[in-house]
């Protein structure tokens, strides 16, 4: 039984305290941590529900006004070990840029610079990145990144 208590306590985030805690203290700390996680989970569920309601409302409004949301567009220009990516989205597509950065980092790209400009309801993102090294560029990476980003954007648009 003590091994189970020890395993439970090992799952808690580390504390700076190096002193050994009594078993009741460890159990109390574990219970408090679980309650905190449950509260955070509820908050996240509420936030998700709120975002889903906003998205449904946006879709309803676009159907009523006849305005069809524009699909995100991407352009990729490869220059040796450097890539310049242009991403065009609607201003209410806030998460596409962040997810695009995650996809790029997942492919081992180093983001050098990123910026955006807004015109009416359209956001233009420019991302400058490097792949590989100048001495040994990864020539297939541009195609691979292009395929991953296009797949991601098509899935996000569906």
MOFENGI-V352845 format. One line per field, one symbol per residue. ss: DSSP state (h for helix, s for strand, l for the rest). burial: I if it has 16 or more other C-alpha atoms within 10 Angstrom, else O. A space follows every 50 residues. Layout:
BEGIN
ss->???
burial->???
END
This chain:
BEGIN
ss->lhhhhhhhhhllllllllllllhhhhhhhhhhhhhhhhhhhhhhhhhhhh hhhhhhhhhhhhhhhlllllllsssssssllssssssssslllhhhhhhh hhhhhhlllssssssssssllssssssssslsllllslllhhhhhhhhhh hhhhhhhl
burial->OOOOOOOOIOOOOOOOOOOOOOOOOIIOOIOOOOOOOOOOOOOOOOOOOO OOOOOOOOOOOOOOOOOOOOOIOIOIOIOIIIIIIIIIIIOOOOOIIOOI IOIIOOOOIIIOOOOOOOOOOIIIIIIIIIIIOOOOOOOOIIOOIIOIII OOIOOOOO
END
